[in-house]
Amino acid sequence: MHDNPLIVGYFFKERVELFMSKVLIPVFRVKDYWYRFEWQNRGSPHVHGLLYLQDEPEFIVDDMSEDHIQKIQEYFDTLCSAINPKSANPTCSKHPSQQRFSDISPAEYENDLGELINAFQRHTKCGTHCYRRGNANTHCRFKFPKDVQESSSIDDKHGYHEFFPRRNDPYVQRFNNVVTQIWRANTNFTPILDINAVVKYIVKYTTKSETVSLSYMNVINSLCKHSNDVSSAKSCVMKLIISSICERDYSAQEVVHLLMGWSLMKSTRHFVSLILYEENWEKYELNEINVNCTSKSIIDKYIDRPAIYNDLSLFRFAQTINVYGTRYVKSHNENVVLIFPTLKLSDDLDSDLYYKQQCTLHIPFRRSVDELSKLCDNNNEHPWCALFEQYNVTPIDSIQLPIPCIEEIDNEDESSTRDMYCNAFEMVSSTIKERSDQKLGQRLIDVAYDWNVHNELYPSLQDINTFLKMFKSENATRSINNSSNLKELTLSPEQLKVIQSCRTQINHIQSDIGDISDQIIKRVIIQGKAGSGKSTLINAIVQEVTDALGCDAITVVAPTGAAALNSLTAKFPMGA
């Protein structure tokens, strides 16, 4: 993991995306989702997310009967469980995660689930990493052990409504059978009944930054405290290096994830930013020839919208229409519209700006926002407020949510996590042999490996060699047959300079003059991106030499790679 962070990052990303598309979406009939990758400072991969299901029952506390609550409990009983089907004592000698779910027979499903739960789904060891600090009575911040209960229930003991599944094991974390058995690693599958729980979840996880490294003195003190007399100097130095980086800590896996351009967040919804500041900002981008050019804002795209969208307001346009170049496409799911600046009616100084913003968002216009100002009664002291009332505009009220109590938001003890990581790294590194100075391909493992085994496993590999041999034989004596086309081309002044240098060399050869090679250009570097005429110029040079000196007078060579496929004859490996 430490030597190959790219493999770790790619594997986990692909596994999550496949699990989402092949398991979660079809099995649970997911209509919307949001998830985020989290690479902690020690490189441990996590995914936090929200799933919105098609068949979810409506949960409105004030209007629910006992029968409706019972149906909700029965529905969530099929999704979330805390029942351990086996004894808490693990019985298998092999870790159950090493087995594929496809290799397990249906008769063994329940036994497999029990082995998985006992392996990684039970909170059995409380240490410094999970004790809540600052309270008179120290207890587990994950609230284990939990009360055993024979039936599921819905309660608001934590300030918001929460589903508590049936439980026969006080240490089992809530899980879903399908997710646990197919993912085969620790998960937390929790139904959400209250928007306040969503707020707490977001505050606790999705906006949590990584740790900041300790100061040098604190690192030294921590190492001295947690190291014993038999600790090797190497392990202490490794711990010091790991702990000595300041500011935000990035793991190698997260760095690779970002360098590869992979998004840390994925969702079924697009996020659209509506900038409605009074200042006229213009967005500049670089086009294909690296020249600054203005980019259309969402308001510009709205003004240029097709006639069929005339009745759409700016807000509904941003919410329901996606623009790809010149195409206007109705979005499959409504976009999440973020409006800047955020204005509130409570601010008297900005009341006119608030009404103007609401009118701009909800009253359709065609050419510019100035059209709306012409509709205002300028004799009115508050023209935008009058227009707001005239069109009966419904404002976008921000959702007012109670701020979660800080005591309810658990903060992970990263110092103990760091110690766990250091200990784990020390254990792994102790089993790794010192790196050999031998070159790759000359090591004993490389020499002993049967490199021809792939030809037997994958017979189609021989087709590649056959194709290359046929391609080389067919093109070995190929000549340029497009002389008529080349003569019709109009070369640029730069290309003509190169052709003139080529003709000078040809004339020198044909005239049989003495050695004046120092006065003749021998090498020309032709640079340019795709489509700039490099191949055309090379073909023109070949044609000039062929017409004057014959086909055998010139050979086009290229290093191995894509360019070699377009060369005429010889192909040299890189470095030759």
Secondary structure, DSSP 8 states (H G I E B T S, - for coil): --S-HHHHHHHHHHHHHHHIIIIIHHHHTEEEEEEEEEE-TT--EEEEEEEEETT-----GGG--HHHHHHHHHHHHTT-BB--SS-SS---SS-GGGS-GGGS-GGGHHHHHHHHHHHHSB-----TTTB--SSSS--BTT--S---BSS-EEE-TTSS-EEE--BS-TTB--B-HHHHHHH-S---------HHHHHHHIIIIIT----B---HHHHHHHHHHH--TT--HHHHHHHHHHH---SB---HHHHHHHHTT--SEEESS-EEEEE--SS---EEEE-TTS-EEEE--HHHHHHT--GGGTT--HHHHHHHEEEETTEEEE-SS--EEEEES---TT-GGGHHHHHHHHHHHHS--SS-THHHHHHS-TTSSSHHHHHHHHTT-------------GGGS----HHHHHHHHHHHHHHHHHHS-----S-TTSSHHHHHS-TTHHHHH-TTHHHHHHHHHHHHHHHTT-----HHHHHH----HHHHHHHHHHHHHHHHHHHT----GGGS---------TTSSHHHHHHHHHHHHHHHH-GGG----EESSGGGGG-SS-EE-TT-
